[in-house]
Amino acid sequence: MRAQEEEDTPVREQHESVLQPISPVAMDAGQRVPAIGWAQRFALIGPAFVAGAWQFGPGNLTSAVEAGSAYGYALIWVIVLSTVLMITFTDMSVRVGIIAPGSMIETIKASLGKPVGILAGVSVFFITLCFSVGNAAGSGLALSMLFGGSALLWTLACSLAVGFILLMRNLYSVVERILIVLVAMMAIGFICSAFLARPDWAASAAGLVPTFPPNAQLLIIALVGTNFSINAAFFTSYATRAKGIKPSQYRDATITDTLPGIIAPGIMTCLVIMVAAAVLGHTGERVQTLVQLANVFEPLAGSVGTKLFVLGFFGAAFSSMLANATAGGTLLSDGLGWGGAFDSLKTKLLVGCVLAFGAFIVAVAPGSRVQLIIFAQAMTVLVAPFLAALMLAMANRREMGALRNGLWQNVLGACGFLSILAASGLLIVKLTGMAAG
């Protein structure tokens, strides 16, 4: 990995010195880059799909089902807005990964100072710890419903399985391939489920208009935290570097990877809300257990529908567990100055810490696992504004040349920053109220 980065550095530095404010597809001395075929475009698929798999975890799925069951179609607008903002920040991260001679955190250290880079690594690590709770709880619960036995033991088994995968060589390539397959399987399942449920399409369209139902604040924050996942966007720059995407490939990577990789989990989340609204929305029932979540699909296809949902839920949990642990260990290792290589021993030890934390919290935390997942997802927005501000700063550096943020990218970026800042403020108010009560 280090050898590959050393080979790429002269190329990156050369692009930094020659980039001018022209089209991203014409970068070398004004010469247009020849068009590439679809086979080459498909080879660019990966970084955004990894981010999307991380984003579409059990917390996302759980929050979406509760949103649909408790508030019908009213919160679909949260997903649509979050998806647009997620695309904006993922695109920024991809461009930084393409142009910067070092990793995202190395670039932050060089531009804003070493303490800021360290804090960035620690912040992402904190978010991955929060996500690890939902991933561990969701994977264990799903397998216990499918095969019986203790959910905690299944959680430990899943954590060990992820740990085994992360011990493999060429880690990024292995993780990328597994996650792309899991995302495709989940997409097929949730699209079929939506058509079986026969949701009210007119009411779904009305859900695109922003409304704020009473007592939905924490749920809205959780939806924002899972669908506008700043940490996943932040990590995409590392996946982009590992993929070796060049400046001349930026446009093609956007079409084949960034847009579909982020839009796909957004569509799946909207479909889950619609299914839950169609089946449970008239009852106003609040979902407390995975059994209730699975029962959403039973009226559609009997016990087979329930099992399909549980399999999809496990796929979401396991794929997110894999991506989340990989990102957490990589970025903290980079923040501490140990390098951002996926295959280094120190990175893998930190990955193990993420997995162990999730399993530990699931073992000791009382109460509803579903509510634990939602609360943990909401907590991720506490440090997200800091990471969003850093990404905006890095994407606006002069060294970015032709791939520097444009006006519309900065406008959407500012909207995203303000949205995540507002969600963080609402969460602090909510937590303060809970503590006072």
C-alpha positions as CSV (number, residue, x, y, z in Angstrom):
1,M,0.0,0.0,0.0
2,R,2.8,2.4,0.9
3,A,4.7,1.5,-2.2
4,Q,1.7,2.2,-4.3
5,E,1.2,5.6,-2.7
6,E,4.9,6.5,-3.2
7,E,4.5,5.6,-6.9
8,D,1.3,7.7,-7.2
9,T,2.8,10.8,-5.4
10,P,4.8,12.2,-8.3
11,V,1.7,11.8,-10.5
12,R,-0.5,13.6,-8.0
13,E,2.0,16.4,-7.5
14,Q,2.3,16.8,-11.3
15,H,-1.5,17.2,-11.6
16,E,-1.5,19.7,-8.7
17,S,1.1,21.8,-10.5
18,V,-0.6,21.8,-13.9
19,L,-4.3,21.9,-13.0
20,Q,-6.0,25.0,-14.3
21,P,-9.7,26.0,-14.1
22,I,-10.7,24.0,-17.1
23,S,-12.9,20.9,-17.7
24,P,-11.9,18.0,-15.4
25,V,-11.7,15.8,-18.5
26,A,-9.0,17.8,-20.2
27,M,-6.1,18.0,-17.7
28,D,-2.8,17.3,-19.4
29,A,-1.6,20.4,-21.2
30,G,-5.1,21.0,-22.5
31,Q,-5.4,17.7,-24.3
32,R,-8.7,16.0,-24.1
33,V,-8.6,12.5,-22.5
34,P,-9.9,9.8,-24.9
35,A,-13.3,8.4,-24.0
36,I,-13.2,5.1,-22.2
37,G,-15.5,2.1,-22.6
38,W,-18.1,0.9,-20.2
39,A,-15.9,-2.0,-19.0
40,Q,-13.4,0.6,-17.9
41,R,-16.1,2.7,-16.3
42,F,-17.5,-0.3,-14.4
43,A,-13.9,-0.9,-13.1
44,L,-14.3,2.5,-11.2
45,I,-17.2,1.2,-9.2
46,G,-16.4,0.8,-5.5
47,P,-15.6,3.8,-3.2
48,A,-19.1,5.3,-3.1
49,F,-20.7,1.8,-2.8
50,V,-18.5,1.2,0.2
51,A,-19.8,4.4,1.7
52,G,-23.4,3.5,0.8
53,A,-23.1,0.1,2.5
54,W,-21.7,1.7,5.6
55,Q,-24.5,4.3,5.5
56,F,-27.3,1.7,5.0
57,G,-26.9,-0.3,8.2
58,P,-29.3,-1.5,10.8
59,G,-29.7,1.9,12.3
60,N,-30.9,3.3,8.9
61,L,-33.3,0.4,8.4
62,T,-34.6,0.5,12.0
63,S,-35.1,4.3,11.9
64,A,-36.9,4.0,8.5
65,V,-39.3,1.4,9.7
66,E,-40.1,3.4,12.9
67,A,-40.6,6.5,10.7
68,G,-43.1,4.8,8.5
69,S,-45.0,2.9,11.2
70,A,-45.3,6.0,13.5
71,Y,-45.6,8.9,11.0
72,G,-46.6,7.3,7.7
73,Y,-45.1,8.9,4.7
74,A,-44.4,12.3,6.4
75,L,-40.6,11.9,6.8
76,I,-39.7,10.8,3.3
77,W,-38.4,14.4,2.7
78,V,-35.7,13.8,5.3
79,I,-34.3,10.9,3.2
80,V,-34.4,12.8,-0.1
81,L,-32.7,15.9,1.4
82,S,-30.1,13.8,3.2
83,T,-29.3,11.9,0.0
84,V,-28.7,15.1,-2.0
85,L,-26.4,16.4,0.8
86,M,-24.7,13.0,1.0
87,I,-23.9,13.1,-2.7
88,T,-22.4,16.6,-2.3
89,F,-20.0,15.7,0.5
90,T,-19.1,12.3,-1.0
91,D,-18.2,14.1,-4.3
92,M,-16.0,16.5,-2.3
93,S,-14.2,13.5,-0.7
94,V,-13.7,11.8,-4.0
95,R,-12.1,14.9,-5.5
96,V,-9.8,15.4,-2.5
97,G,-8.8,11.7,-2.7
98,I,-8.0,12.1,-6.4
99,I,-5.9,15.3,-6.1
100,A,-4.3,15.4,-2.7
101,P,-0.8,13.9,-2.6
102,G,-1.6,12.4,0.9
103,S,-4.7,11.1,2.6
104,M,-7.5,13.3,3.8
105,I,-6.1,13.5,7.4
106,E,-2.6,14.1,6.1
107,T,-3.9,16.9,4.0
108,I,-5.8,18.4,7.0
109,K,-2.6,18.3,9.1
110,A,-0.6,20.0,6.3
111,S,-3.3,22.7,5.8
112,L,-4.7,23.3,9.3
113,G,-2.1,21.8,11.7
114,K,-1.4,18.4,13.3
115,P,-3.9,18.8,16.2
116,V,-6.8,19.4,13.9
117,G,-5.9,16.2,11.9
118,I,-5.6,14.2,15.1
119,L,-9.0,15.5,16.3
120,A,-10.5,14.6,12.9
121,G,-9.3,11.0,13.3
122,V,-10.6,10.8,16.8
123,S,-14.0,12.2,15.7
124,V,-14.5,9.6,13.0
125,F,-13.5,6.9,15.4
126,F,-16.1,8.1,17.9
127,I,-18.8,7.9,15.2
128,T,-17.7,4.4,14.2
129,L,-18.0,3.4,17.9
130,C,-21.6,4.6,17.8
131,F,-22.3,2.8,14.6
132,S,-20.7,-0.4,15.9
133,V,-23.4,-0.7,18.6
134,G,-26.2,-0.8,16.0
135,N,-24.2,-3.1,13.7
136,A,-23.5,-5.6,16.5
137,A,-27.0,-5.6,17.9
138,G,-28.6,-5.9,14.4
139,S,-26.5,-8.8,13.2
140,G,-26.9,-10.8,16.4
141,L,-30.7,-10.3,16.5
142,A,-31.1,-11.2,12.9
143,L,-29.3,-14.5,13.1
144,S,-31.0,-15.4,16.3
145,M,-34.3,-15.0,14.6
146,L,-33.2,-17.1,11.7
147,F,-31.5,-19.9,13.5
148,G,-32.4,-19.6,17.1
149,G,-30.0,-19.3,20.0
150,S,-28.6,-16.3,22.0
151,A,-28.5,-13.0,20.1
152,L,-25.4,-12.1,22.1
153,L,-23.6,-15.2,21.0
154,W,-24.5,-14.5,17.4
155,T,-23.2,-11.0,17.8
156,L,-19.9,-12.3,19.0
157,A,-19.8,-14.8,16.1
158,C,-20.4,-12.0,13.6
159,S,-17.7,-9.8,15.2
160,L,-15.2,-12.7,14.9
161,A,-16.3,-13.3,11.3
162,V,-15.6,-9.6,10.4
163,G,-12.3,-9.8,12.3
164,F,-11.3,-12.8,10.2
165,I,-12.2,-11.0,6.9
166,L,-10.1,-8.0,8.0
167,L,-7.1,-10.1,8.6
168,M,-6.9,-10.9,4.9
169,R,-4.4,-9.3,2.6
170,N,-5.4,-6.7,0.0
171,L,-8.1,-5.8,2.5
172,Y,-9.8,-3.0,0.5
173,S,-10.4,-5.1,-2.6
174,V,-11.9,-7.9,-0.5
175,V,-14.2,-5.5,1.5
176,E,-15.2,-3.7,-1.7
177,R,-16.3,-6.9,-3.5
178,I,-18.3,-8.2,-0.5
179,L,-20.1,-4.9,0.0
180,I,-21.1,-4.4,-3.6
181,V,-22.7,-7.9,-3.7
182,L,-24.6,-7.2,-0.4
183,V,-25.8,-3.8,-1.6
184,A,-27.2,-5.4,-4.8
185,M,-28.9,-8.2,-2.9
186,M,-30.6,-5.7,-0.5
187,A,-31.7,-3.4,-3.4
188,I,-33.5,-6.3,-5.1
189,G,-35.2,-7.4,-1.8
190,F,-36.4,-4.0,-0.8
191,I,-37.7,-3.0,-4.3
192,C,-39.7,-6.2,-4.5
193,S,-41.1,-5.6,-1.0
194,A,-42.2,-2.1,-1.9
195,F,-44.3,-3.3,-4.8
196,L,-45.8,-6.2,-2.8
197,A,-46.9,-3.7,-0.1
198,R,-48.7,-1.5,-2.6
199,P,-48.0,1.8,-0.8
200,D,-50.0,5.0,-1.4
201,W,-47.9,6.7,-4.1
202,A,-49.8,10.0,-3.8
203,A,-49.2,10.1,-0.1
204,S,-45.5,9.2,-0.7
205,A,-45.2,12.2,-3.0
206,A,-46.8,14.4,-0.4
207,G,-44.1,13.2,2.0
208,L,-41.6,15.1,-0.1
209,V,-42.9,18.4,1.5
210,P,-41.1,19.0,4.8
211,T,-43.2,18.6,7.9
212,F,-42.2,18.1,11.6
213,P,-44.6,15.7,13.4
214,P,-44.8,16.1,17.2
215,N,-42.3,14.1,19.2
216,A,-40.3,13.1,16.1
217,Q,-37.2,15.1,16.9
218,L,-34.9,12.3,17.9
219,L,-36.1,10.1,15.1
220,I,-35.5,12.9,12.5
221,I,-32.0,13.3,14.0
222,A,-31.4,9.6,13.7
223,L,-32.6,9.6,10.1
224,V,-30.2,12.5,9.3
225,G,-27.3,10.8,11.1
226,T,-27.7,7.6,9.1
227,N,-28.6,8.9,5.7
228,F,-26.4,12.0,5.6
229,S,-23.4,10.1,6.9
230,I,-20.5,12.6,7.1
231,N,-18.1,9.9,8.4
232,A,-18.9,7.7,5.4
233,A,-18.4,10.6,3.0
234,F,-15.1,11.5,4.8
235,F,-13.8,7.9,4.4
236,T,-14.6,7.8,0.6
237,S,-11.4,9.7,-0.1
238,Y,-9.4,6.8,1.3
239,A,-11.3,4.3,-0.8
240,T,-10.7,6.5,-3.8
241,R,-7.0,6.5,-3.2
242,A,-6.9,2.8,-2.7
243,K,-8.8,2.4,-6.0
244,G,-6.2,4.5,-7.8
245,I,-8.7,6.8,-9.5
246,K,-7.0,9.5,-11.6
247,P,-8.1,13.1,-12.3
248,S,-9.0,12.2,-15.9
249,Q,-11.4,9.5,-14.6
250,Y,-13.3,11.8,-12.2
251,R,-16.3,12.4,-14.5
252,D,-16.7,8.7,-15.2
253,A,-16.3,7.8,-11.6
254,T,-19.1,10.2,-10.7
255,I,-21.5,8.6,-13.2
256,T,-20.7,4.9,-12.4
257,D,-19.9,5.1,-8.7
258,T,-20.6,8.3,-6.7
259,L,-24.2,8.9,-7.9
260,P,-25.5,5.3,-8.0
261,G,-23.5,4.3,-4.8
262,I,-25.2,7.0,-2.7
263,I,-28.6,7.2,-4.5
264,A,-29.2,3.4,-4.1
265,P,-29.3,3.4,-0.2
266,G,-31.5,6.6,-0.3
267,I,-34.0,4.8,-2.6
268,M,-34.0,1.7,-0.4
269,T,-34.6,3.8,2.7
270,C,-37.5,5.5,1.1
271,L,-39.0,2.2,0.1
272,V,-38.7,0.8,3.6
273,I,-40.5,3.8,5.0
274,M,-43.3,3.3,2.4
275,V,-43.6,-0.4,3.2
276,A,-43.8,0.3,6.9
277,A,-46.3,3.1,6.3
278,A,-48.5,0.9,4.1
279,V,-48.5,-2.0,6.6
280,L,-48.3,-0.3,10.0
281,G,-48.9,3.4,9.4
282,H,-52.6,3.3,10.2
283,T,-51.9,1.7,13.6
284,G,-49.4,4.3,14.9
285,E,-47.6,1.4,16.6
286,R,-44.1,2.2,17.8
287,V,-41.6,-0.5,16.8
288,Q,-39.7,-1.8,19.9
289,T,-38.2,-5.2,18.8
290,L,-36.8,-6.8,15.6
291,V,-39.7,-9.2,15.7
292,Q,-42.0,-6.2,15.1
293,L,-39.8,-5.0,12.4
294,A,-39.9,-8.3,10.7
295,N,-43.7,-8.6,11.1
296,V,-44.0,-5.6,8.7
297,F,-43.3,-8.0,5.9
298,E,-45.4,-10.9,7.0
299,P,-48.7,-9.6,5.6
300,L,-47.0,-9.3,2.2
301,A,-45.6,-12.8,1.8
302,G,-46.2,-14.8,5.0
303,S,-43.3,-16.3,6.9
304,V,-41.2,-16.1,3.8
305,G,-41.6,-12.4,3.8
306,T,-40.5,-12.2,7.4
307,K,-37.4,-14.3,6.7
308,L,-36.5,-12.2,3.6
309,F,-36.7,-9.1,5.7
310,V,-34.5,-10.6,8.4
311,L,-32.0,-11.7,5.8
312,G,-32.0,-8.2,4.4
313,F,-31.6,-6.8,7.9
314,F,-28.6,-9.1,8.5
315,G,-27.1,-8.0,5.2
316,A,-27.4,-4.4,6.2
317,A,-25.9,-5.0,9.6
318,F,-23.0,-7.2,8.5
319,S,-22.1,-5.0,5.5
320,S,-22.1,-1.9,7.7
321,M,-20.2,-3.7,10.4
322,L,-17.5,-4.5,7.9
323,A,-17.2,-1.0,6.4
324,N,-17.6,0.8,9.7
325,A,-14.8,-1.1,11.5
326,T,-12.5,-0.8,8.5
327,A,-13.0,3.0,8.4
328,G,-12.7,3.6,12.1
329,G,-9.4,1.8,12.5
330,T,-8.0,3.3,9.3
331,L,-8.8,7.0,10.1
332,L,-7.8,6.9,13.8
333,S,-4.5,5.2,12.8
334,D,-3.9,8.0,10.2
335,G,-4.9,10.7,12.8
336,L,-2.4,9.3,15.3
337,G,0.4,9.4,12.7
338,W,0.6,5.7,12.1
339,G,-0.4,5.9,8.5
340,G,-3.7,5.3,6.7
341,A,-2.8,1.9,5.2
342,F,-5.6,-0.7,5.3
343,D,-3.2,-3.6,5.8
344,S,-1.0,-2.3,8.7
345,L,-1.1,-4.1,12.0
346,K,-1.9,-1.0,14.0
347,T,-4.9,-0.3,11.8
348,K,-6.2,-3.8,12.3
349,L,-5.7,-3.6,16.1
350,L,-7.9,-0.4,16.1
351,V,-10.4,-2.2,13.9
352,G,-10.6,-4.8,16.6
353,C,-11.3,-2.1,19.2
354,V,-14.3,-0.9,17.2
355,L,-15.7,-4.5,16.9
356,A,-15.1,-5.2,20.6
357,F,-16.8,-1.9,21.7
358,G,-20.0,-2.7,19.8
359,A,-20.2,-6.3,21.2
360,F,-19.5,-5.0,24.7
361,I,-22.2,-2.3,24.7
362,V,-24.7,-4.8,23.3
363,A,-23.8,-7.2,26.1
364,V,-24.3,-4.7,29.0
365,A,-27.0,-2.3,27.7
366,P,-30.5,-3.0,29.0
367,G,-33.8,-2.4,27.3
368,S,-35.0,-2.5,23.7
369,R,-32.3,-3.2,21.1
370,V,-34.2,-1.2,18.5
371,Q,-34.3,1.9,20.7
372,L,-30.6,1.4,21.5
373,I,-29.8,1.3,17.8
374,I,-31.8,4.5,17.2
375,F,-30.2,6.4,20.1
376,A,-26.7,5.3,19.0
377,Q,-27.3,6.5,15.5
378,A,-28.5,9.9,16.7
379,M,-25.3,10.3,18.8
380,T,-23.2,10.3,15.6
381,V,-24.3,13.9,14.7
382,L,-22.5,15.4,17.7
383,V,-19.1,15.6,15.9
384,A,-20.4,15.6,12.3
385,P,-20.4,19.4,11.9
386,F,-16.7,19.5,12.6
387,L,-16.0,16.9,9.9
388,A,-18.3,18.7,7.4
389,A,-16.4,21.9,8.0
390,L,-13.1,20.2,7.4
391,M,-14.3,18.6,4.1
392,L,-15.5,22.0,2.9
393,A,-12.2,23.5,3.7
394,M,-10.2,20.8,1.9
395,A,-12.4,20.8,-1.2
396,N,-11.8,24.6,-1.5
397,R,-8.0,24.6,-1.4
398,R,-6.3,26.3,-4.4
399,E,-4.3,23.1,-4.9
400,M,-7.5,21.3,-6.0
401,G,-7.3,23.2,-9.3
402,A,-10.1,22.3,-11.7
403,L,-11.6,20.0,-9.1
404,R,-12.0,22.7,-6.6
405,N,-15.5,23.3,-5.3
406,G,-17.7,25.4,-7.6
407,L,-20.5,27.8,-6.5
408,W,-23.3,25.2,-6.4
409,Q,-21.1,22.7,-4.6
410,N,-20.4,25.3,-1.9
411,V,-24.0,26.3,-1.7
412,L,-25.1,22.7,-1.1
413,G,-22.1,22.2,1.2
414,A,-23.2,25.1,3.3
415,C,-26.8,23.8,3.4
416,G,-25.4,20.4,4.5
417,F,-23.2,21.9,7.2
418,L,-26.1,24.0,8.6
419,S,-28.4,21.0,8.5
420,I,-26.0,18.7,10.5
421,L,-25.3,21.6,12.8
422,A,-29.0,22.1,13.5
423,A,-29.4,18.3,14.1
424,S,-26.5,18.4,16.5
425,G,-28.0,21.3,18.4
426,L,-31.4,19.6,18.6
427,L,-29.7,16.4,19.9
428,I,-27.9,18.4,22.6
429,V,-31.2,20.0,23.6
430,K,-32.9,16.6,23.6
431,L,-30.2,15.1,25.8
432,T,-30.2,18.1,28.2
433,G,-34.0,17.7,28.5
434,M,-33.7,13.9,29.2
435,A,-31.0,14.6,31.8
436,A,-33.1,17.3,33.5
437,G,-36.1,15.0,33.5
